[in-house]
Amino acid sequence: MTNRTLHGKTLFITGASRGIGKAIAMRAARDGANIVIAAKTTEPHPKLPGTIYTAAEAVEAVGGQALALPTDIRFEDQVDAAVAQGVERFGRIDILINNASAIFLAGTLETPMKRYDLMHAINVRGTYLVTQKCLPYLLKADNPHVLNLSPPLNMEARWFQPHVAYTTSKFGMSECVLGMAAEFAEQGVAFNALWPRTVIATAAVQNLLGGDEIVRRSRKPEIMADAAHAVLTRDSRACTGNFFVDEQVLADEGVTDLDEYAVTPGADLIPDFFL
């Protein structure tokens, strides 16, 4: 992997109490980065391991600095407060990871409007809101990056048909990449998306998408963390407006043996449903 580093950088990561968000935080922390953990989980949940406080402890255990902030990104006042506290603690925001997401995979007749509203409030509106609030600081940063955990844009019916509500909310995050990369190109703020080639073993997969058998045929979140690290250490003026897939990012860095990322080495991996 690359020897480029995030040492001394401040990352603002939404939904970083577990899963991919936490893995990205841990990878950056090993470089000596500062991590603002902005997420909702403050008390242990029977089906969702980890809180913002246990994530902060893990970050600091590997050499990073952490600030755990209870934040629901649906609410502007909470995002304002989290950004202000992050800047007060670390003096800067260099990188934003829009990782927080809600998922409900169902057809149009089976999707309650409260689920539709939740996905759009968190996925696309939340991404837009947090980005807007972090941008004044990103514009002052050296090599600023925004990375959205969202899929490549592909306007084919097969990506929408099974779950129109979820797809439109996730594609909304990707549309932010498309538009904002162009909007802020001259100022040097990079906007990119990152998505996995295969299913990633997260709490959502365990609890919502098939349980142990699906997890067994998944990859660990660390593959996304290593891919994110590679993107975030590239020149922001030369690396923007991309819809990256984890495997390809690592291949570009010379990493083609991905066995270490498999939950079960040798298992038949399940492709992600957006690819």
N, C-alpha and C positions, 0 to 999 in steps of 0.2 A: 504493500500500500504506500501511498504518498507520505513523504516526510514533511509536507506542509503542515502548519500548525495553527490552532485557534487560541494559542496562549494569550491571555490578557483580554480576549474578546468577551463582550457581554451578549449572551443569547437570551432572548425573550421567547419562551416556548409555551404555547397553549396546550393543555391536556397532557402535561408531562409527568403526571403521577404514576403512569404505567405504560406498558406497551412500547410502541415506536417512539413516542415523544420522550419517554424516559431513556430509551436506548440512545437516542440522539444526544440527550443531555449528558449521559455517562461517557459517550465517546468524546465529546467536547471537554468534559471535566478532566479526562485523563491528560489533556493538553495543558490544563491549568486555566480553563475558561471560567467565567462567571455565568451562572445560570439563574434566570428568573423563571420560577416554576409557577405558572398561572393556570390553576385548575380548580375544580369544584370539590374534589374529594378531601375532606378534612377528618373524617371518621372512617375506620375500617368497615368495609362492606363484605358480606358473606361470599359474594360471587365475584368481587372485583378487588384483587390484591393491590395493596399499596395506597398511600395517601400522599399529599404534597409534602408532608413532613418526613415520611420515610424515604421519599425520593430525594429530598434535600440532604438527608443523612448519607445516602448512598453516593451522591455527587461529591460531598465533602470528603468521604472516605477514600476516594480515588484521586484527590488532589485539586478539585474545583472549589469554587465558592458558590453558595446557593442562597437564594431568597425565596421562601415558600409563601405564596400569596393566594389566599382563597379568592377565586375569580370566576364569575359566570359571565362568559363573553357575550351573552345576550343583552347585557345591561351596560350602557355607556358609562355610567358613573363608576361602576366597578372596574372597567377597563381603564378609565382615566386615572383612578387611584392606583391601580397596579403599575401602570407605566410610570407614574410620578414616583412611586416608591422604589421601583427598579432603578430609575435614574438617580434618585437621592442616594441609594446604597452604592451603586457602582459608577455613577457619573456619566454613563453612556449606554446606548443600545446600538450594537453593531450588526446584529443579525436577528431576524424574526422568523420563527418557525410556526406556521399556521397548521397545527396538527389536530386540534380539537375537532371532533366530528360526531355526528349522530347518525345512526343507521336504522332503517326499517325497510326490509325487503319484501314488498308486497305489491300486488296489482292496484289499479286505480280504485276499484270498488272495495278493496280490502284495507285501504289506507285511511285511518281516521284523520280528520283535519288537524287534530292536535299533534299527530305525528308528522304530518306535512309541515306544519308551522315550526315544530321543534327542529327538524332537519334544516329548513331554510334559515331559521334564526341563528343556528350555530354554524352551519357549514359555509354558506355564502355570505350572509349578513355579518356573522361574527368575524369571518376572515376579513371582510371589507373594513369593519369597524376597528379591529386591532391594528390592521395595516395603517389605516388613517392616523391613528393615535401614535404609532411608533415612527411614522415617516419624518416628523420634524427632527428626530434624533438620528435616524438613519441617514438623512441628508447631510449631516455633519460628520458622519463616520468615514473611516478609511476602509475601503473595500466592503461597502454595505450589501447585504444579501437578504432577500425575502424568499423563503422556500415554503410553498404550499404542498401539503400532502394530498394530491388530487390527480386524477387520471388524464392521459392524453385526450385532447378533444377529437372526437370522431362522431360526426353527425349521421350515423347509420342507425336505422330503426332498431336493430338487434340489441344495442346497448341501452335503449330506453324501454323497450317493450315489457320486460319482466317487472320493472320497478321505476316507473316514470318519475315519481316524487324524489326518490333517492338520487337517481341519475341527474336530474336537473339541479339538485342542490350541490352535488359534487362537481358537475361541469361548471356551475357558477363560480366555484373556487378557481377552476382552470381558466375561465374567462377573465378573472381578475389578473392572472398571470399574463394573458395575451394583451390585455389593455394597458396594464400598469407598466409592463416592460417597455412598451413604446412610449408611454407618457413620461417615464422618468429615465429614459435612455441617456439623454444629454447630461443629466445630473449624476449618472454613474451608479444608480441603485439597481442591483440585479433582482429580477423576479423570475423564478423558475418553479416548475412543478416536479414532484418526484412520486413515482408509483411503483409497486412491486410487480415483478413478472409472475410470481407465484403467491399463493395464500401465505400470509404471515401469522405465526402463532401468537395471537393476542387474546385478551379476555372476550372481545366481541366474537371471535371465531369459536372460542370454547363454549360460550353461553348462548350464542344466537345462530351460529352458522353450521352446526354439525357436531360439536363436541370432540371427544378424544380422537376419533378416527380421522377427522379433518386435521386436527392439530398434528397428529402423527405424520401426515403427508404435507406438512407446511415447513416453511423456513423460519428461523429465529429472527426477531426484530433487529438483531445486530447487522444483518445485511443492509437494511435500510439506513442504519446509523452510519455504517462505513461509506455507503454511497452518498449520504448527505454530507459527511465530512469532506469528501472529495469535491463536491460541488461548491461548498461554502468556502473552501480555501482557494478557489479559482478567482481570476481577475474579474471583478464585478462588471467592468465595462466590456469585457470580451465574452462573458458567459451570462446571457440574459435572454428571456423569452423562449426557454427550452422546456419541453415536456419529457423529462428524463425517466427512464426505467432503470431500476437498480442494477440489474445484470449488465446492461450496456455501459453504465457509468463505471462499474468496476472493471469491465473489460478494457475500457479506455485507459484505465490506470494500470493495466497489465495483470489484473487479477482474473483468472479464468477458472481456477479450481475453487468451486463454491461448496464443496462437500461439508466444510466446517460449519456452514450456516444451516444445514438440514437438521430438523428436530430428530429425525430418524435417518441416519446415513443409509443410502441405498434405496429409500422409499420412493415410490412413484409420486412425484410432486404434483399438486393440483394447481393449474394455471389460475391467475386472478381473473375474475369474471369480466373485467373491463378490457382485458387483452386477449 
